[in-house]
Amino acid sequence: MKKSLAVISVVIAAFALSLPASAQYREDAPKSDVEAILDEAGSAQEPVVITLEQALEIALSENISVKVADMEIERTEYAKKGSYAALWPQIDASGAYQRTIKKQVMYMDFDMSSLGGMLGGGAGEGEGTELPEGTEIPDGAGSSTEDTSSSSGGGMEVGRWNTWSTGVSAAMPLVNAQLWQSLKISGMDVELAVEKARASRLDMVTQVKQAYYSVLLSKQAFDVYKQVYENAVRNYEETQKKYDAEKVSEMELIRSKTTVANAIPNVYNAESSVILALWQLKAVLGVDLEMNIDVTGALEDYGQQMFYDIHSHDGATLEDNTTMKQLAIQTEQLAEMVKMQKFANIPSLALAFNYSINAMTNDFKFSEYKWTPYSYVGLSLSIPIFAGGKRYNAIRQSENQYKQVQLQSLNTERQLKIAIRQHLTTMEMNMKSYYAAQDAVASAQKGYDIMEMSYQVGRGTLIELNDAQLALTQAQLAESQAIYNFLNAKAQLEQTLGQDFIVE
């Protein structure tokens, strides 16, 4: 029996020595920029302690959602610049080659045989029509004409086998009210993207705060359960001495040893919660999960300012709320969209220019081609008259969407006001719970100290001491939970109000 007790004592002593080692944290937070912190955390032997402000700065630099939001702003700016290109001349070059498979046939209302006589085919000397000077008569022209006429049913084939063309065309709008209005709407797209990026940052700030507070809560729970374990070990050692002096029964010793054994899993679970909470924080920050990072501070540091935090949000408004700002931009966009649809009924004026050269040949002797130029410049006036009600229905559709967004804005504003009230109520409730828990912790600590002394002098039992320890543990955890719930509600309230945003 004594041998087994000695083994248990060795295990307990070894576990007790390992706890401080696993809970060692550096207290000197590096006061360097984000890159220096990340470089140090990637190679540090001990955890690099960061503050909440440093965590927010890291997240603003490394968080994936923030980077995507910034890229979306850049994309909409490109789209805006692309839409302004419609105001400039659109210049295009073209080139084409066409090979005739079967030529067109032209018909004339006169005797084709007279054409053969004009060319000299089958006519005697001095007969036929005299051709202009310089006109060449191909060999066998008369017979070929007759053959062509007969093969084409009395018509004459025209054109050549190869057709080449190339040119430059340009067009530019001069008066187009609908186009000008669409450019204005494109500019609002950039404003909406910027506000959405701000919403992503606000959401990221809230996530970082909640993850940071979760680490503090896990560490606080670890400290509580570690204290429970240390008290159990100390009581076990005291019981062991009494048992050796034959002042307590073996049942009392077994109960004391069981209390120690029951405290060990809670410590392990609390330590695991700290590790998981740190992983969650690093995931939100957007850094490597293997980086050696820890947080500074404790939940008690935030408990003293609860009263001031609540009253600092008196008269809170939705002026900076990102959801309301997005709806305001969308409402303005739809109002401009209604105007744009109405502008579709306004005439538009455009300028056009074209220059092209063409060549038609039967061979591929490019150096001998004769190129014929063709060009023009002109104005094009388009007057909308009738489109089957398309423009009218487009206006009605835009007006319907505009009214929908107005109703959505009204409903969203009501829901957000309710959310503000809920967050404030939660903060107030947890503030009261915190002050009540403070009194409970003080009473429970005093009760535990009394029972511990009573147990040492033999006036109390181990069961009464364990009950006092349980009451103290519950009060300490309730105190920490109240602070954590308060901070979470505060973070959500600040996100709803559009506050607490780090501006570079």
C-alpha positions as CSV (number, residue, x, y, z in Angstrom):
1,M,0.0,0.0,0.0
2,K,2.8,2.4,0.9
3,K,4.6,1.5,-2.3
4,S,1.6,2.4,-4.4
5,L,1.2,5.7,-2.5
6,A,4.8,6.5,-3.2
7,V,4.3,5.9,-6.9
8,I,1.3,8.2,-7.0
9,S,3.2,10.9,-5.1
10,V,6.0,10.7,-7.7
11,V,3.5,11.0,-10.6
12,I,1.7,14.0,-8.9
13,A,5.0,15.7,-8.3
14,A,6.1,15.2,-11.9
15,F,2.8,16.6,-13.2
16,A,3.0,19.6,-10.8
17,L,6.5,20.4,-12.2
18,S,5.3,20.2,-15.8
19,L,2.4,22.6,-15.3
20,P,4.5,25.8,-14.7
21,A,6.7,24.8,-17.7
22,S,3.7,24.5,-20.0
23,A,2.3,27.8,-18.7
24,Q,5.4,29.9,-19.2
25,Y,4.7,33.0,-21.3
26,R,6.9,36.0,-22.1
27,E,5.7,39.2,-20.6
28,D,7.7,41.6,-22.7
29,A,5.6,42.3,-25.8
30,P,7.8,43.2,-28.8
31,K,7.1,46.8,-29.9
32,S,7.9,46.3,-33.6
33,D,5.9,46.4,-36.7
34,V,3.9,43.6,-38.2
35,E,6.7,42.0,-40.3
36,A,9.1,42.0,-37.4
37,I,6.5,40.3,-35.1
38,L,5.8,37.6,-37.7
39,D,9.5,37.1,-38.4
40,E,10.2,36.7,-34.7
41,A,7.2,34.5,-34.1
42,G,8.3,32.2,-36.9
43,S,11.6,31.4,-35.3
44,A,11.2,32.2,-31.6
45,Q,11.7,29.5,-29.0
46,E,9.2,31.2,-26.6
47,P,5.9,32.6,-27.5
48,V,5.9,36.1,-28.9
49,V,3.3,38.0,-26.8
50,I,1.1,40.5,-28.8
51,T,-1.5,42.9,-27.6
52,L,-5.0,43.3,-29.0
53,E,-4.0,46.3,-31.1
54,Q,-1.0,44.4,-32.6
55,A,-3.3,41.5,-33.4
56,L,-5.7,43.8,-35.3
57,E,-2.8,45.3,-37.2
58,I,-1.6,41.8,-38.2
59,A,-5.1,40.8,-39.3
60,L,-5.5,44.0,-41.4
61,S,-2.2,43.1,-43.1
62,E,-2.6,39.3,-43.4
63,N,-6.3,38.4,-43.3
64,I,-7.5,36.7,-46.6
65,S,-10.9,38.3,-46.5
66,V,-9.4,41.8,-46.2
67,K,-7.1,41.1,-49.2
68,V,-10.0,39.9,-51.3
69,A,-12.0,43.0,-50.4
70,D,-9.1,45.2,-51.5
71,M,-8.8,43.3,-54.7
72,E,-12.6,43.8,-55.3
73,I,-12.1,47.6,-55.0
74,E,-9.3,47.4,-57.5
75,R,-11.5,45.4,-59.9
76,T,-14.4,47.9,-59.7
77,E,-11.9,50.7,-60.4
78,Y,-10.8,48.9,-63.5
79,A,-14.4,48.5,-64.5
80,K,-15.0,52.2,-64.0
81,K,-12.1,53.2,-66.1
82,G,-13.3,50.7,-68.8
83,S,-16.7,52.3,-68.9
84,Y,-15.2,55.7,-69.4
85,A,-13.5,54.3,-72.6
86,A,-16.9,54.5,-74.2
87,L,-16.5,58.3,-74.5
88,W,-13.4,58.0,-76.6
89,P,-13.3,57.1,-80.3
90,Q,-13.5,53.4,-81.0
91,I,-10.9,52.7,-83.7
92,D,-10.7,49.4,-85.5
93,A,-8.7,48.0,-88.4
94,S,-10.0,45.3,-90.6
95,G,-8.7,43.2,-93.5
96,A,-10.5,40.6,-95.6
97,Y,-9.9,38.3,-98.5
98,Q,-12.6,36.7,-100.6
99,R,-12.3,33.9,-103.2
100,T,-15.1,33.7,-105.7
101,I,-16.4,30.1,-106.2
102,K,-19.0,31.0,-108.8
103,K,-19.4,34.5,-110.3
104,Q,-22.6,36.5,-110.3
105,V,-24.5,36.7,-113.6
106,M,-25.8,40.0,-114.9
107,Y,-28.7,40.1,-117.4
108,M,-29.4,42.9,-119.9
109,D,-32.5,43.5,-122.1
110,F,-30.8,43.5,-125.5
111,D,-29.4,40.9,-127.9
112,M,-26.1,39.5,-126.7
113,S,-25.2,38.8,-130.3
114,S,-24.9,42.5,-130.9
115,L,-22.3,42.6,-128.2
116,G,-20.3,40.0,-130.0
117,G,-20.6,42.1,-133.2
118,M,-19.3,45.1,-131.3
119,L,-16.3,43.0,-130.2
120,G,-15.7,42.0,-133.9
121,G,-16.5,38.4,-133.6
122,G,-18.0,36.9,-136.8
123,A,-18.3,40.4,-138.6
124,G,-16.8,41.3,-141.8
125,E,-14.4,44.1,-142.5
126,G,-15.9,47.5,-141.8
127,E,-18.9,46.0,-140.1
128,G,-19.8,46.2,-136.4
129,T,-19.4,48.9,-133.8
130,E,-16.2,50.9,-133.6
131,L,-14.6,50.7,-130.1
132,P,-12.9,53.5,-128.3
133,E,-9.2,54.0,-128.9
134,G,-7.1,52.0,-126.5
135,T,-9.6,49.2,-126.0
136,E,-8.1,45.8,-126.3
137,I,-10.1,43.0,-127.8
138,P,-9.1,39.6,-126.4
139,D,-8.5,36.8,-128.7
140,G,-11.7,34.8,-129.3
141,A,-13.8,37.4,-127.5
142,G,-16.7,36.9,-129.7
143,S,-16.8,33.2,-129.4
144,S,-16.2,33.3,-125.6
145,T,-19.0,35.8,-125.2
146,E,-21.4,33.5,-127.1
147,D,-20.2,30.5,-125.0
148,T,-20.6,32.5,-121.8
149,S,-24.0,33.7,-122.7
150,S,-25.2,30.3,-123.6
151,S,-23.7,28.7,-120.5
152,S,-25.3,31.3,-118.2
153,G,-28.7,31.2,-119.8
154,G,-28.4,34.5,-121.7
155,G,-26.6,36.4,-118.8
156,M,-23.0,37.6,-118.4
157,E,-20.8,36.7,-115.5
158,V,-19.2,39.7,-113.7
159,G,-16.5,40.1,-111.1
160,R,-13.1,38.6,-110.5
161,W,-11.9,35.5,-108.7
162,N,-10.0,37.3,-105.9
163,T,-11.2,40.2,-103.8
164,W,-8.9,42.0,-101.3
165,S,-9.9,44.7,-98.8
166,T,-8.5,46.5,-95.8
167,G,-9.3,49.7,-93.9
168,V,-9.8,51.6,-90.7
169,S,-13.1,52.6,-89.1
170,A,-13.8,54.9,-86.1
171,A,-16.9,55.8,-84.2
172,M,-17.5,58.2,-81.3
173,P,-20.6,59.2,-79.4
174,L,-21.3,62.9,-79.4
175,V,-24.6,63.1,-77.5
176,N,-25.7,60.1,-75.5
177,A,-27.5,60.8,-72.2
178,Q,-28.0,57.2,-71.3
179,L,-24.3,56.5,-71.7
180,W,-23.4,59.5,-69.5
181,Q,-25.8,58.2,-66.8
182,S,-24.3,54.7,-66.9
183,L,-20.8,56.2,-66.2
184,K,-22.2,57.8,-63.1
185,I,-23.6,54.5,-61.9
186,S,-20.2,52.8,-62.5
187,G,-18.6,55.4,-60.2
188,M,-21.1,54.3,-57.5
189,D,-20.0,50.7,-58.0
190,V,-16.6,51.7,-56.7
191,E,-18.1,53.4,-53.7
192,L,-20.1,50.3,-52.9
193,A,-17.0,48.1,-53.2
194,V,-15.1,50.4,-50.8
195,E,-18.0,50.2,-48.3
196,K,-18.1,46.4,-48.6
197,A,-14.3,46.3,-48.0
198,R,-15.0,48.3,-44.9
199,A,-17.6,45.8,-43.8
200,S,-15.1,43.0,-44.3
201,R,-12.7,44.8,-42.0
202,L,-15.3,45.5,-39.4
203,D,-16.2,41.8,-39.4
204,M,-12.6,40.8,-39.2
205,V,-12.0,43.1,-36.3
206,T,-14.9,41.6,-34.4
207,Q,-13.6,38.0,-35.2
208,V,-10.1,39.0,-34.0
209,K,-11.5,40.4,-30.8
210,Q,-13.7,37.4,-30.0
211,A,-10.8,35.0,-30.7
212,Y,-8.5,37.1,-28.5
213,Y,-11.0,37.1,-25.7
214,S,-11.5,33.4,-26.1
215,V,-7.7,32.9,-25.5
216,L,-7.9,35.0,-22.4
217,L,-11.0,33.1,-21.1
218,S,-9.2,29.7,-21.8
219,K,-6.1,30.9,-20.0
220,Q,-8.3,32.1,-17.1
221,A,-10.0,28.7,-16.9
222,F,-6.6,27.0,-17.1
223,D,-5.4,29.1,-14.1
224,V,-8.6,28.2,-12.1
225,Y,-8.3,24.5,-12.7
226,K,-4.6,24.6,-12.1
227,Q,-5.3,26.2,-8.7
228,V,-7.9,23.5,-8.0
229,Y,-5.3,20.9,-8.8
230,E,-2.7,22.5,-6.6
231,N,-5.2,22.7,-3.7
232,A,-6.1,19.1,-4.2
233,V,-2.4,18.1,-4.1
234,R,-1.8,20.2,-1.0
235,N,-4.8,18.6,0.7
236,Y,-3.6,15.1,-0.3
237,E,-0.2,15.8,1.2
238,E,-1.9,17.0,4.4
239,T,-4.1,13.9,4.5
240,Q,-1.1,11.7,3.9
241,K,0.6,13.1,6.9
242,K,-2.5,12.6,9.0
243,Y,-2.9,9.1,7.8
244,D,0.7,8.3,8.7
245,A,0.0,9.7,12.1
246,E,-3.1,7.6,12.2
247,K,-5.4,10.6,12.7
248,V,-7.6,9.9,9.6
249,S,-8.9,6.8,8.1
250,E,-7.8,5.1,4.9
251,M,-11.1,6.1,3.4
252,E,-10.2,9.8,3.9
253,L,-6.9,9.2,2.2
254,I,-8.6,7.5,-0.8
255,R,-11.1,10.3,-1.1
256,S,-8.2,12.8,-1.1
257,K,-6.4,10.9,-3.8
258,T,-9.5,10.6,-5.9
259,T,-10.0,14.4,-5.7
260,V,-6.5,14.8,-7.2
261,A,-7.2,12.3,-9.9
262,N,-10.4,14.1,-10.8
263,A,-8.6,17.4,-11.0
264,I,-6.0,16.3,-13.5
265,P,-8.3,15.9,-16.6
266,N,-9.8,19.3,-16.1
267,V,-6.3,20.8,-16.2
268,Y,-5.5,18.9,-19.4
269,N,-8.7,20.0,-21.0
270,A,-8.1,23.6,-20.0
271,E,-4.6,23.5,-21.4
272,S,-5.9,22.0,-24.6
273,S,-8.5,24.8,-24.8
274,V,-5.8,27.4,-24.6
275,I,-3.9,25.7,-27.5
276,L,-7.1,25.5,-29.7
277,A,-8.0,29.1,-28.9
278,L,-4.6,30.2,-30.0
279,W,-4.9,28.3,-33.2
280,Q,-8.3,29.9,-33.8
281,L,-6.7,33.3,-33.3
282,K,-3.9,32.6,-35.7
283,A,-6.4,31.4,-38.3
284,V,-8.3,34.6,-38.0
285,L,-5.1,36.6,-38.2
286,G,-4.2,34.8,-41.4
287,V,-0.8,33.7,-40.2
288,D,0.8,30.2,-40.2
289,L,-0.6,28.0,-37.4
290,E,2.9,26.9,-36.4
291,M,3.9,30.5,-35.5
292,N,4.7,30.8,-31.8
293,I,2.3,33.6,-30.7
294,D,0.6,34.3,-27.4
295,V,-1.5,37.1,-26.1
296,T,-1.0,39.5,-23.2
297,G,-3.3,40.7,-20.5
298,A,-6.1,39.0,-18.6
299,L,-9.9,39.3,-18.4
300,E,-9.7,41.1,-15.1
301,D,-8.0,44.0,-16.9
302,Y,-11.3,44.6,-18.8
303,G,-13.5,44.1,-15.8
304,Q,-12.8,47.5,-14.2
305,Q,-14.0,49.5,-17.2
306,M,-17.4,47.8,-17.8
307,F,-19.4,50.6,-16.3
308,Y,-17.7,53.2,-18.5
309,D,-18.0,51.1,-21.6
310,I,-21.8,50.9,-21.3
311,H,-22.2,54.6,-20.8
312,S,-19.8,55.5,-23.6
313,H,-22.4,54.1,-26.0
314,D,-25.3,56.2,-24.8
315,G,-27.1,57.7,-27.7
316,A,-25.7,55.3,-30.2
317,T,-26.8,55.8,-33.8
318,L,-26.6,53.9,-37.1
319,E,-24.8,56.8,-38.8
320,D,-21.6,54.7,-39.4
321,N,-23.3,51.3,-39.8
322,T,-21.9,49.7,-42.9
323,T,-25.1,47.8,-43.8
324,M,-27.1,51.1,-43.9
325,K,-24.4,52.8,-45.9
326,Q,-24.4,50.0,-48.5
327,L,-28.2,50.2,-48.7
328,A,-28.0,54.0,-49.1
329,I,-25.5,53.6,-52.0
330,Q,-27.7,50.9,-53.6
331,T,-30.8,53.2,-53.2
332,E,-28.9,56.0,-54.9
333,Q,-27.8,53.7,-57.7
334,L,-31.3,52.6,-58.4
335,A,-32.5,56.2,-58.4
336,E,-29.9,56.9,-61.1
337,M,-30.9,53.7,-62.9
338,V,-34.5,55.0,-63.2
339,K,-33.1,58.2,-64.8
340,M,-30.9,56.1,-67.1
341,Q,-33.9,54.1,-68.3
342,K,-35.8,57.4,-69.0
343,F,-32.8,58.8,-70.9
344,A,-33.3,55.9,-73.3
345,N,-36.1,57.9,-74.9
346,I,-33.7,60.8,-75.7
347,P,-32.2,60.9,-79.2
348,S,-28.5,60.2,-79.5
349,L,-25.9,61.5,-82.0
350,A,-22.7,59.7,-83.1
351,L,-19.8,60.5,-85.3
352,A,-18.5,57.8,-87.8
353,F,-15.5,57.6,-90.1
354,N,-14.3,54.9,-92.5
355,Y,-11.4,54.5,-94.9
356,S,-10.8,51.4,-96.9
357,I,-9.0,50.2,-100.1
358,N,-10.0,47.3,-102.3
359,A,-8.5,45.3,-105.1
360,M,-10.1,42.7,-107.4
361,T,-7.9,40.4,-109.4
362,N,-7.8,37.0,-111.1
363,D,-4.2,36.3,-110.1
364,F,-1.8,36.6,-107.1
365,K,0.6,39.2,-108.6
366,F,0.5,41.6,-105.6
367,S,2.9,44.1,-107.1
368,E,0.5,44.7,-110.1
369,Y,-2.6,45.1,-108.0
370,K,-4.6,48.3,-108.5
371,W,-6.0,49.4,-105.2
372,T,-9.2,51.5,-105.1
373,P,-9.7,53.7,-102.0
374,Y,-13.0,54.5,-100.4
375,S,-13.7,56.7,-97.4
376,Y,-16.4,58.7,-95.7
377,V,-17.2,60.7,-92.6
378,G,-20.7,61.3,-91.2
379,L,-23.1,61.9,-88.4
380,S,-25.6,59.4,-87.2
381,L,-28.8,60.6,-85.4
382,S,-30.9,57.9,-83.6
383,I,-34.4,58.9,-82.5
384,P,-36.3,56.3,-80.4
385,I,-39.9,56.1,-81.5
386,F,-41.4,52.7,-80.7
387,A,-39.9,49.6,-79.1
388,G,-43.0,47.6,-78.2
389,G,-43.1,49.0,-74.6
390,K,-39.6,47.8,-73.8
391,R,-38.3,51.1,-72.6
392,Y,-41.5,51.8,-70.6
393,N,-41.3,48.4,-68.8
394,A,-37.6,48.9,-68.1
395,I,-38.5,52.2,-66.3
396,R,-41.2,50.5,-64.3
397,Q,-38.8,47.6,-63.4
398,S,-36.2,50.1,-62.1
399,E,-38.8,52.0,-60.1
400,N,-40.0,48.7,-58.5
401,Q,-36.4,47.8,-57.5
402,Y,-35.9,51.3,-56.0
403,K,-39.0,50.9,-53.8
404,Q,-37.9,47.4,-52.7
405,V,-34.5,48.7,-51.5
406,Q,-36.3,51.6,-49.7
407,L,-38.4,49.0,-47.8
408,Q,-35.4,46.8,-47.1
409,S,-33.6,49.8,-45.7
410,L,-36.5,50.6,-43.4
411,N,-36.7,47.0,-42.1
412,T,-32.9,46.7,-41.8
413,E,-32.8,49.9,-39.7
414,R,-35.4,48.5,-37.3
415,Q,-33.6,45.2,-37.0
416,L,-30.3,47.0,-36.3
417,K,-31.9,49.2,-33.6
418,I,-33.2,46.0,-31.9
419,A,-29.7,44.5,-32.2
420,I,-28.2,47.6,-30.5
421,R,-30.6,47.3,-27.7
422,Q,-29.9,43.6,-27.3
423,H,-26.1,44.2,-27.2
424,L,-26.5,46.9,-24.6
425,T,-28.9,44.8,-22.5
426,T,-26.4,41.9,-22.6
427,M,-23.6,44.1,-21.6
428,E,-25.6,45.5,-18.7
429,M,-26.7,42.1,-17.5
430,N,-23.1,40.7,-17.6
431,M,-21.8,43.8,-15.8
432,K,-24.2,43.1,-13.0
433,S,-23.3,39.4,-13.1
434,Y,-19.7,40.3,-12.9
435,Y,-20.1,42.5,-9.8
436,A,-22.2,39.8,-8.2
437,A,-19.6,37.2,-9.1
438,Q,-16.9,39.3,-7.5
439,D,-18.8,39.2,-4.2
440,A,-19.3,35.4,-4.7
441,V,-15.6,34.9,-5.3
442,A,-14.6,36.8,-2.2
443,S,-17.1,34.9,-0.1
444,A,-16.2,31.5,-1.6
445,Q,-12.5,32.3,-1.1
446,K,-13.0,33.2,2.5
447,G,-15.1,30.1,3.0
448,Y,-12.5,27.9,1.4
449,D,-9.7,29.4,3.6
450,I,-11.8,28.8,6.7
451,M,-12.5,25.2,5.7
452,E,-8.9,24.5,4.8
453,M,-7.7,25.7,8.3
454,S,-10.5,23.7,9.9
455,Y,-9.5,20.6,8.0
456,Q,-5.8,21.1,9.0
457,V,-6.7,21.3,12.7
458,G,-9.2,18.4,12.4
459,R,-12.4,20.3,12.9
460,G,-13.6,19.9,9.3
461,T,-14.0,17.0,6.9
462,L,-12.6,16.6,3.4
463,I,-16.1,16.6,2.0
464,E,-16.7,20.0,3.4
465,L,-13.4,21.2,2.0
466,N,-14.2,19.8,-1.4
467,D,-17.6,21.6,-1.4
468,A,-15.9,24.8,-0.5
469,Q,-13.4,24.3,-3.4
470,L,-16.3,23.6,-5.8
471,A,-18.1,26.8,-4.8
472,L,-14.9,28.8,-5.2
473,T,-14.3,27.3,-8.7
474,Q,-17.8,28.0,-9.9
475,A,-17.6,31.6,-8.7
476,Q,-14.3,32.2,-10.4
477,L,-15.5,30.7,-13.7
478,A,-18.7,32.7,-13.5
479,E,-16.7,35.9,-13.0
480,S,-14.6,35.2,-16.0
481,Q,-17.6,34.1,-18.1
482,A,-19.4,37.4,-17.3
483,I,-16.4,39.5,-18.5
484,Y,-16.1,37.4,-21.6
485,N,-19.8,37.7,-22.5
486,F,-19.6,41.5,-21.9
487,L,-16.6,41.9,-24.2
488,N,-18.2,39.8,-26.9
489,A,-21.4,41.8,-26.8
490,K,-19.3,45.0,-26.8
491,A,-17.4,43.8,-29.9
492,Q,-20.7,43.0,-31.7
493,L,-22.1,46.4,-30.7
494,E,-19.1,48.2,-32.1
495,Q,-19.4,46.3,-35.3
496,T,-23.1,47.2,-35.6
497,L,-22.2,50.9,-34.9
498,G,-19.4,50.8,-37.4
499,Q,-16.8,51.8,-34.8
500,D,-13.4,50.6,-33.7
501,F,-11.9,50.5,-37.1
502,I,-8.2,50.9,-37.5
503,V,-7.5,53.5,-40.3
504,E,-4.1,53.2,-41.9
